[in-house]
């Protein structure tokens, strides 16, 4: 497991700047962060979580409101192929 977790081919490193955001499926991604240099003024990390069923329902409602061709779209649970 350790070899898989630290395999460089499987690691993505992103350098976020103030004001950047990151959205990911927490059920499918193992994430962490490396060290960083403190900034002035201090930055805040804001987190939020969304239930996938609620998210998919809201997407369908928005598609219907926007008259999308297929508002009954099926959302896959997992990685897209």
LINKA-V411921 format. One record per run of one state. SS is the DSSP state (A for helix, B for strand, O for the rest). FROM is the first residue (numbers start at 1). TO is the last residue. Records with the same first field share a line. If there is no record, write none. Layout:
SS->FROM-TO, FROM-TO
//
This chain:
O->1-1, 6-7, 11-51, 66-81
A->2-5, 8-10, 52-65
//
